[in-house]
Amino acid sequence: MEINETRSKINETRKKINARLGVVTPEIEQQYLAYTGKISVAAAVLLLMSVAQEFLGDKGSVMYWVLGCTMLSGVILVLLLSIKSIKFYRYTNRLGFWSLKFQDEYADYVSASSLRITCHIMMFGGFQLAILGDSQWFLEFLMPVGLTDALLALLGVAMLTHGVLILWKLREEDAGE
């Protein structure tokens, strides 16, 4: 037990020294990217539960309250993970922190591929909603949720895809080592 505590203290000291020297390590970039993926998944759950709650409609049912509690836990999780990810501002370069462009090749590859797929989901879904949004049959199809909730669902799917791809690719890298 003491060995693990000592190792974690040594790692924290190394991070602080590297931050003061301006050295950004691949491990730090991958940790920050993992937090970004977790935040994205938690926010997606929050958005998708919101849409599911609107689709359900019956405010007195148990399922409505379960979805509400899930949304509350999603909000708390997003806030906690966001606070934890802010500490990486000191340990990463500004380009990596704000635009997810990293110096480590694998972290940059994971970030770029997940952002590219997320962008395609948003473009295709937005295009479909823009083209079909005026059609009466499409509005009747979306009647239980509405156009705004359809946009929230699209954003939730995109965020879920972004986060899951990041976490899956980073886990794949950890399994390969």
Contacts in CASP RR format, 6 or more apart in sequence:
PFRMAT RR
TARGET T0000
AUTHOR 0000-0000-0000
METHOD contacts of the structure
MODEL  1
MEINETRSKINETRKKINARLGVVTPEIEQQYLAYTGKISVAAAVLLLMS
VAQEFLGDKGSVMYWVLGCTMLSGVILVLLLSIKSIKFYRYTNRLGFWSL
KFQDEYADYVSASSLRITCHIMMFGGFQLAILGDSQWFLEFLMPVGLTDA
LLALLGVAMLTHGVLILWKLREEDAGE
15 28 0 8 1.000
15 91 0 8 1.000
18 24 0 8 1.000
18 25 0 8 1.000
18 28 0 8 1.000
18 91 0 8 1.000
19 90 0 8 1.000
19 91 0 8 1.000
24 91 0 8 1.000
24 92 0 8 1.000
24 93 0 8 1.000
24 103 0 8 1.000
26 103 0 8 1.000
26 104 0 8 1.000
26 106 0 8 1.000
26 107 0 8 1.000
28 88 0 8 1.000
28 91 0 8 1.000
28 92 0 8 1.000
29 92 0 8 1.000
29 96 0 8 1.000
29 102 0 8 1.000
29 103 0 8 1.000
29 104 0 8 1.000
29 107 0 8 1.000
30 104 0 8 1.000
30 106 0 8 1.000
30 107 0 8 1.000
30 170 0 8 1.000
30 173 0 8 1.000
31 88 0 8 1.000
32 85 0 8 1.000
32 88 0 8 1.000
32 91 0 8 1.000
32 92 0 8 1.000
32 96 0 8 1.000
32 97 0 8 1.000
33 100 0 8 1.000
33 102 0 8 1.000
33 107 0 8 1.000
33 110 0 8 1.000
33 111 0 8 1.000
33 166 0 8 1.000
33 170 0 8 1.000
34 166 0 8 1.000
34 167 0 8 1.000
34 170 0 8 1.000
35 81 0 8 1.000
35 84 0 8 1.000
35 85 0 8 1.000
35 88 0 8 1.000
36 85 0 8 1.000
36 100 0 8 1.000
36 163 0 8 1.000
36 166 0 8 1.000
37 162 0 8 1.000
37 163 0 8 1.000
37 166 0 8 1.000
37 167 0 8 1.000
38 81 0 8 1.000
38 163 0 8 1.000
38 167 0 8 1.000
39 78 0 8 1.000
39 81 0 8 1.000
39 82 0 8 1.000
39 85 0 8 1.000
40 159 0 8 1.000
40 160 0 8 1.000
40 162 0 8 1.000
40 163 0 8 1.000
40 166 0 8 1.000
41 159 0 8 1.000
41 160 0 8 1.000
41 163 0 8 1.000
41 164 0 8 1.000
41 167 0 8 1.000
42 74 0 8 1.000
42 77 0 8 1.000
42 78 0 8 1.000
42 81 0 8 1.000
43 74 0 8 1.000
43 78 0 8 1.000
43 156 0 8 1.000
43 159 0 8 1.000
44 156 0 8 1.000
44 157 0 8 1.000
44 158 0 8 1.000
44 159 0 8 1.000
44 160 0 8 1.000
44 163 0 8 1.000
45 70 0 8 1.000
45 74 0 8 1.000
45 160 0 8 1.000
46 71 0 8 1.000
46 74 0 8 1.000
46 75 0 8 1.000
46 78 0 8 1.000
47 152 0 8 1.000
47 153 0 8 1.000
47 155 0 8 1.000
47 156 0 8 1.000
47 159 0 8 1.000
48 153 0 8 1.000
48 156 0 8 1.000
48 157 0 8 1.000
48 160 0 8 1.000
49 67 0 8 1.000
49 68 0 8 1.000
49 70 0 8 1.000
49 71 0 8 1.000
49 74 0 8 1.000
50 71 0 8 1.000
50 149 0 8 1.000
50 152 0 8 1.000
51 145 0 8 1.000
51 149 0 8 1.000
51 152 0 8 1.000
51 153 0 8 1.000
52 67 0 8 1.000
53 64 0 8 1.000
53 67 0 8 1.000
53 68 0 8 1.000
53 71 0 8 1.000
54 144 0 8 1.000
54 145 0 8 1.000
54 146 0 8 1.000
54 149 0 8 1.000
55 144 0 8 1.000
55 145 0 8 1.000
55 149 0 8 1.000
56 63 0 8 1.000
56 64 0 8 1.000
56 67 0 8 1.000
57 64 0 8 1.000
58 64 0 8 1.000
88 97 0 8 1.000
89 97 0 8 1.000
92 102 0 8 1.000
93 103 0 8 1.000
95 101 0 8 1.000
96 102 0 8 1.000
100 111 0 8 1.000
100 115 0 8 1.000
101 108 0 8 1.000
101 111 0 8 1.000
102 108 0 8 1.000
102 111 0 8 1.000
106 173 0 8 1.000
109 169 0 8 1.000
110 165 0 8 1.000
110 166 0 8 1.000
110 169 0 8 1.000
110 170 0 8 1.000
110 173 0 8 1.000
111 166 0 8 1.000
113 165 0 8 1.000
113 169 0 8 1.000
114 161 0 8 1.000
114 162 0 8 1.000
114 163 0 8 1.000
114 165 0 8 1.000
114 166 0 8 1.000
114 169 0 8 1.000
115 162 0 8 1.000
117 161 0 8 1.000
117 162 0 8 1.000
117 165 0 8 1.000
118 158 0 8 1.000
118 159 0 8 1.000
118 161 0 8 1.000
118 162 0 8 1.000
118 165 0 8 1.000
121 154 0 8 1.000
121 157 0 8 1.000
121 158 0 8 1.000
121 161 0 8 1.000
122 154 0 8 1.000
122 155 0 8 1.000
122 158 0 8 1.000
125 154 0 8 1.000
126 151 0 8 1.000
126 154 0 8 1.000
129 147 0 8 1.000
129 150 0 8 1.000
129 151 0 8 1.000
129 154 0 8 1.000
132 138 0 8 1.000
133 139 0 8 1.000
133 147 0 8 1.000
139 146 0 8 1.000
139 147 0 8 1.000
142 149 0 8 1.000
142 150 0 8 1.000
145 153 0 8 1.000
END
